[in-house]
Amino acid sequence: MRLNLSTKIFILLVVVAVISMSSSFLIVYFVQKDFDKYKKNEQLNRINWIISDIQNGYRKYKGWNLDVLKEDITWISLLGFEIIIIDKNGKTVITTLEGEKDFSFYIKHFNKYPLIVNNENIGYVYLKVLNNINSEIFKRRVLRFFIIVIVVLGLLIFSLSLIFSRKITKPIVTLAKHAEKLKRGIYPEFKVYESKDEIELLSKKFKEMVEAIKNYEHLRKKVFTNTIHELRTPLTIIRGELEGIIDGIFIPDEKKINSILEEIIRLQHIVEGVENLARAESSSVTLEKEYFVLYDEVKTIYTMYQSQFDGIMLNINIDKNYKIYADRNKIRQVLINLIENALKAVDKENGKIEIFAYDENNMSKIIIKDNGCGISDEDLPYIFERFFSKRGSLGVGLAIVKEIIDAHGGKIEVISKSGIGTSFILYLPKE
């Protein structure tokens, strides 16, 4: 049988309560046992004192002195004993049983002790402990009170265990229901449980997870909407151009063919973006590290994008022999992505992009700096998240950049001020 968490907690608390109450019963039992043992030892001491007192009196007065014995049995009665003294001839000397002549019926309830004086048996003393009514009443009252307390505490613990177990598991059950809704694609709305413990932390993290999933799905939908739009535009242009050529409306001259080629290149970029998206989804980066000259890679990228640098200044502050240890193709992808972003951010007339590289603390430090529009403080924490974009692109470029740098065992930092510019700082291990 499967037990839920509430039942398990309840059973655990009840078991602890039962063990506690059982321990209390054992404590009371042993206390009473020790108390009875103490009383028994006290009685033995009194019996020895009584026997010794009677023997000393007989020795002192060289026989039975009834006046002394009357005083003795008064004290003996106060000590809680019935007594019968019989001499060696079987004759009753004195007793606390007044008015009784035949003791045969009573004497079987007494304990018999010999009286010895000068190694001679002078008779016997019969003693019986009187029931201490007050002591018994006290013991019964204590036991009754203890039983009542245990029963009341048991009921109280049972009730509190039931309430407490349900209170603990209620938020967990609620979170489980919210998780089921989330599984069906429904985003639950709920308040964080303010309990100042792990339950509050769990509910906070769950709410953060729901918000993250919601934002992620929103960005995914936005990305795919943008992708469809990006694909539709060049396809529509290409179709229109080709249909115009087929119908004889347009002449297939060099200008028209270049126009179609530009749209095809645009489509190619979109496809590359989708490929990058697939890589981002798979989260797998395989590296083939080697030593290579960084300056040569930057110059190659500049040659590829030279037409886009028209009016934009590029300063390459890298030693021409400076080498880094990394995956050449992956680092090229990183640099292309960051340089493309810088080209989009800077002004076409007075834009400036600077690239630095040098060693720092046994790391290769690479900086790509621009004087473009910058990134707002609001957007800065999210720029490395997948699908985050403010320009209508797929929004996976910087996410892939970070994954590549992380795969190298490095790190990436960004410093940006809206309206002033942005600096991306890369750190890569030297070996």
C-alpha positions in Angstrom: 0.0 0.0 0.0 1.4 3.4 -1.0 1.4 6.0 1.8 1.4 9.7 1.1 3.9 12.1 2.8 1.3 13.4 5.2 0.5 9.9 6.4 4.2 9.1 6.8 4.8 12.2 8.8 1.7 11.5 11.0 2.8 7.9 11.6 6.3 9.1 12.5 5.1 11.6 15.0 2.7 9.1 16.5 5.5 6.5 16.8 7.7 9.1 18.5 4.8 10.0 20.9 4.2 6.3 21.7 7.9 5.7 22.4 7.9 8.8 24.7 4.8 7.7 26.6 6.1 4.1 26.9 9.4 5.5 28.2 7.4 7.5 30.8 5.5 4.4 31.9 8.8 2.6 32.3 10.2 5.4 34.4 7.1 5.4 36.7 7.3 1.6 37.0 11.0 1.6 38.0 10.4 4.6 40.3 7.6 2.7 42.1 9.7 -0.4 42.2 12.6 1.4 43.8 10.2 3.1 46.2 8.7 -0.3 47.3 12.3 -1.6 47.7 13.1 1.4 49.8 10.1 0.8 52.0 10.9 -2.9 52.4 14.5 -2.0 53.5 13.1 0.5 56.0 10.7 -2.2 57.4 13.6 -4.6 57.8 15.6 -2.0 59.7 12.6 -1.4 62.0 12.1 -5.1 62.5 15.8 -5.5 63.5 15.5 -2.5 65.8 12.3 -4.0 67.4 13.9 -7.4 68.0 17.1 -5.8 69.4 15.1 -3.5 71.7 13.1 -6.5 73.1 16.2 -8.6 73.6 18.0 -5.7 75.3 15.1 -5.1 77.7 15.0 -8.8 78.6 18.7 -8.8 79.2 18.6 -5.6 81.3 15.7 -6.6 83.5 16.7 -10.3 83.5 13.2 -11.2 82.4 10.0 -9.8 81.0 9.2 -6.3 82.3 5.6 -5.6 81.2 5.7 -1.9 82.0 8.7 -1.5 79.6 7.1 -3.7 77.0 3.9 -1.7 77.1 5.8 1.4 76.2 7.7 -0.5 73.5 4.6 -1.8 71.8 3.1 1.7 71.8 6.1 2.8 69.7 6.0 -0.3 67.6 2.3 0.4 66.8 3.3 3.9 65.8 5.9 2.4 63.5 3.1 0.5 61.7 3.3 -3.0 63.2 1.1 -5.5 64.9 3.1 -7.5 67.5 2.7 -10.7 69.5 5.5 -11.7 72.0 5.4 -15.4 73.2 7.9 -16.8 75.7 9.8 -20.1 75.3 6.9 -22.0 77.0 4.4 -20.7 74.3 2.7 -18.3 76.7 1.7 -14.9 75.4 3.7 -12.2 77.1 2.1 -9.1 75.4 0.4 -8.2 72.2 -1.3 -5.3 70.4 -4.3 -7.5 69.6 -6.4 -6.5 72.6 -9.3 -8.7 73.6 -8.0 -11.7 71.6 -7.2 -14.9 73.4 -6.8 -17.3 70.5 -4.2 -16.1 68.1 -4.0 -19.2 66.0 -6.2 -17.6 63.3 -4.2 -14.4 63.2 -0.7 -15.7 63.7 -0.4 -17.2 60.3 -0.5 -13.7 58.8 2.5 -12.7 61.0 6.2 -13.1 60.4 8.0 -15.1 63.1 11.4 -14.0 64.5 13.3 -15.8 67.3 14.5 -13.9 70.5 18.0 -14.8 71.6 19.6 -13.6 74.8 23.0 -15.0 75.8 22.7 -17.7 73.2 19.5 -18.9 74.8 16.1 -18.8 73.0 13.8 -16.8 75.3 10.8 -16.9 72.9 9.4 -15.5 69.7 8.1 -12.2 68.4 5.4 -12.2 65.7 5.3 -9.1 63.5 2.8 -7.9 60.9 3.1 -4.8 58.9 0.0 -2.6 59.1 -1.3 -1.4 55.7 -0.2 2.2 55.3 -3.5 3.6 53.9 -2.1 7.0 53.3 0.9 5.6 51.4 -1.3 3.4 49.2 -3.8 6.3 48.6 -0.8 8.5 47.5 0.5 5.9 45.2 -2.9 5.3 43.6 -3.4 9.1 43.2 0.0 9.5 41.5 -0.7 6.6 39.2 -4.2 7.8 38.4 -2.9 11.3 37.7 -0.1 10.0 35.5 -2.6 7.9 33.5 -4.8 10.9 33.0 -1.9 13.0 31.9 -0.7 10.3 29.5 -4.1 9.9 27.9 -4.6 13.7 27.6 -1.1 14.1 26.1 -1.7 11.2 23.8 -4.9 12.7 22.4 -3.2 16.1 22.2 -0.2 14.7 20.4 -2.4 12.7 18.1 -4.4 15.8 17.1 -1.4 18.0 16.7 0.4 15.3 14.7 -2.5 15.2 12.3 -2.7 19.0 12.0 1.0 19.4 11.7 1.5 16.7 9.1 -1.3 18.2 6.9 0.1 21.7 7.4 3.6 20.6 6.3 2.4 18.7 3.2 -0.3 21.1 2.1 2.1 23.4 0.2 3.9 20.4 -1.3 0.6 18.9 -2.5 -0.3 22.3 -3.9 3.1 22.5 -5.8 2.5 19.0 -7.1 -0.9 20.2 -8.5 0.8 23.2 -10.1 3.5 20.9 -11.6 0.7 18.8 -13.1 -0.8 22.0 -14.6 2.6 23.0 -15.9 2.9 19.5 -17.5 -0.3 20.2 -19.5 1.0 23.6 -20.6 -1.0 25.6 -18.1 1.1 28.2 -16.2 -0.2 28.3 -12.6 -0.5 31.5 -10.6 0.2 31.1 -6.9 1.7 33.0 -4.0 5.0 32.0 -2.3 4.4 30.3 1.0 5.9 32.5 3.7 7.1 29.9 6.2 10.7 31.0 6.7 11.9 27.5 5.9 12.7 25.0 3.1 9.0 25.0 2.0 9.2 28.8 1.3 12.5 28.3 -0.6 11.0 25.4 -2.6 7.9 27.5 -3.5 10.1 30.5 -4.5 12.3 28.3 -6.7 9.2 26.7 -8.3 7.7 30.1 -9.0 11.0 31.2 -10.5 11.1 28.0 -12.6 7.5 28.7 -13.9 8.4 32.3 -14.8 11.6 31.1 -16.6 9.7 28.4 -18.6 7.0 31.0 -19.4 9.6 33.5 -20.6 11.4 30.8 -22.5 8.3 29.6 -24.3 7.4 33.2 -25.1 10.8 33.8 -26.6 10.7 30.6 -28.6 7.4 31.6 -30.1 8.8 35.0 -30.8 11.9 33.5 -32.4 9.9 31.2 -34.7 7.5 34.0 -35.6 10.6 36.1 -36.5 12.1 33.2 -38.4 9.0 32.7 -40.5 8.8 36.4 -41.2 12.6 36.5 -42.1 12.1 33.5 -44.5 9.0 34.9 -46.1 10.5 38.2 -47.1 13.4 37.0 -49.2 11.4 34.1 -50.7 8.6 36.6 -51.7 11.2 38.9 -53.3 13.0 36.0 -55.1 9.6 34.6 -56.3 8.5 38.0 -57.6 11.8 38.6 -59.4 11.8 35.2 -61.0 8.1 35.4 -62.0 8.9 38.9 -63.5 11.8 37.5 -65.5 9.6 34.5 -66.7 6.8 36.8 -67.7 9.2 39.1 -69.5 8.5 42.0 -67.2 12.1 42.1 -65.9 15.3 41.7 -67.9 17.7 39.1 -66.3 20.6 41.5 -66.3 23.5 41.6 -63.8 21.7 44.0 -61.5 18.6 41.8 -61.3 20.7 38.6 -60.8 22.7 40.3 -58.0 19.4 41.3 -56.3 18.3 37.7 -56.3 21.7 36.6 -55.1 21.5 39.1 -52.2 18.2 37.6 -51.1 19.7 34.0 -51.4 22.6 35.1 -49.2 20.1 36.5 -46.8 18.3 33.2 -46.8 21.6 31.5 -46.2 22.2 33.6 -43.1 18.7 32.7 -41.8 19.5 29.0 -42.3 22.8 29.4 -40.5 20.8 31.1 -37.7 18.5 28.0 -37.5 21.6 25.8 -37.5 23.0 27.8 -34.6 19.6 27.4 -32.9 19.8 23.6 -33.3 23.3 23.7 -31.8 22.1 25.8 -28.9 19.3 23.3 -28.2 21.6 20.3 -28.2 24.1 22.1 -25.9 27.0 20.1 -27.2 30.3 21.7 -28.0 33.1 19.5 -29.3 36.5 21.2 -29.2 39.7 20.6 -31.2 42.2 22.8 -29.5 45.4 24.0 -31.1 47.9 26.9 -30.9 47.1 29.5 -33.6 47.9 33.2 -34.3 44.9 35.3 -33.2 45.9 38.3 -35.3 45.5 36.3 -38.5 42.0 35.2 -37.6 40.9 38.7 -36.9 42.4 39.9 -40.2 40.5 37.1 -42.0 37.2 38.1 -40.5 37.9 41.8 -41.4 38.5 40.7 -45.0 35.1 38.8 -44.9 33.3 41.9 -43.6 35.4 44.6 -45.2 32.5 46.1 -47.2 30.5 46.6 -43.9 33.4 48.5 -42.3 32.9 51.4 -44.8 33.0 54.5 -42.6 33.7 52.5 -39.4 37.2 52.5 -37.9 38.7 49.2 -36.8 41.8 49.1 -34.4 43.4 45.7 -34.0 45.7 46.1 -30.9 47.1 42.5 -31.0 50.7 41.4 -31.4 51.0 39.8 -34.9 52.7 36.7 -33.3 50.3 36.4 -30.3 49.0 32.9 -30.0 46.1 31.4 -28.1 45.3 27.7 -27.3 41.8 27.0 -28.4 39.5 25.6 -31.1 40.2 27.8 -34.1 36.8 27.4 -35.8 34.9 27.9 -32.5 36.8 31.0 -31.6 36.3 32.3 -35.2 32.6 31.8 -34.6 32.8 33.8 -31.4 34.7 36.6 -33.0 32.4 36.8 -36.0 29.3 37.0 -33.7 30.8 39.7 -31.5 32.1 41.7 -34.5 28.7 41.4 -36.3 27.0 42.7 -33.1 29.5 45.6 -32.9 28.9 46.5 -36.6 25.1 46.6 -36.0 25.5 48.7 -32.8 27.9 51.5 -34.1 27.1 54.5 -36.2 28.0 54.1 -39.9 29.8 57.5 -40.0 31.8 57.7 -36.8 31.7 54.2 -35.5 34.7 52.7 -33.9 35.6 49.0 -33.0 38.7 48.1 -31.1 40.1 44.6 -30.5 42.7 43.9 -27.8 44.5 40.6 -26.8 47.2 40.0 -24.2 48.0 37.7 -21.3 46.7 38.3 -17.8 47.0 36.0 -14.8 47.9 33.0 -16.9 44.9 33.6 -19.1 44.5 34.9 -22.6 42.4 38.1 -22.4 40.5 39.2 -25.6 38.5 42.4 -25.7 36.0 43.5 -28.4 35.0 47.1 -27.7 32.7 49.5 -29.6 31.3 53.0 -29.2 27.8 52.0 -30.3 24.4 52.3 -28.8 25.2 50.1 -25.8 22.9 47.8 -23.9 20.4 49.0 -21.4 20.7 48.0 -17.7 17.3 46.3 -18.0 18.5 44.0 -20.8 22.1 43.4 -19.7 21.3 40.4 -17.3 19.6 38.5 -20.1 21.8 38.9 -23.1 23.4 35.4 -22.8 20.0 33.7 -22.5 18.8 31.8 -25.5 16.2 33.5 -27.8 16.8 36.9 -26.1 16.8 39.5 -28.9 15.8 43.1 -29.3 16.5 43.3 -33.1 14.1 40.6 -34.3 16.8 38.0 -34.8 16.9 34.4 -33.5 18.6 35.5 -30.3 21.0 32.6 -29.9 24.3 34.2 -31.0 25.5 35.3 -27.6 24.2 32.2 -25.9 26.4 30.1 -28.3 29.3 32.5 -27.6 29.0 31.8 -23.9 28.7 28.1 -24.4 31.9 28.0 -26.5 33.8 30.1 -24.0 32.5 27.9 -21.1 33.5 24.8 -23.0 37.0 26.1 -23.2 37.1 26.5 -19.4 37.1 30.3 -19.7 34.6 33.0 -19.0 33.0 36.0 -20.7 32.1 39.4 -19.2 30.3 42.4 -20.6 30.6 46.1 -19.7 28.1 48.3 -21.4 26.4 51.7 -21.0 23.4 52.7 -23.0 24.4 55.4 -25.6 28.2 55.0 -24.9 29.2 51.6 -26.0 29.9 48.0 -25.1 33.0 45.9 -24.3 33.0 42.1 -24.4 35.9 40.6 -22.4 36.9 36.9 -23.0 39.2 34.9 -20.8 40.7 31.7 -22.2 43.1 29.3 -20.4 46.7 29.4 -21.8 46.9 25.6 -21.9 
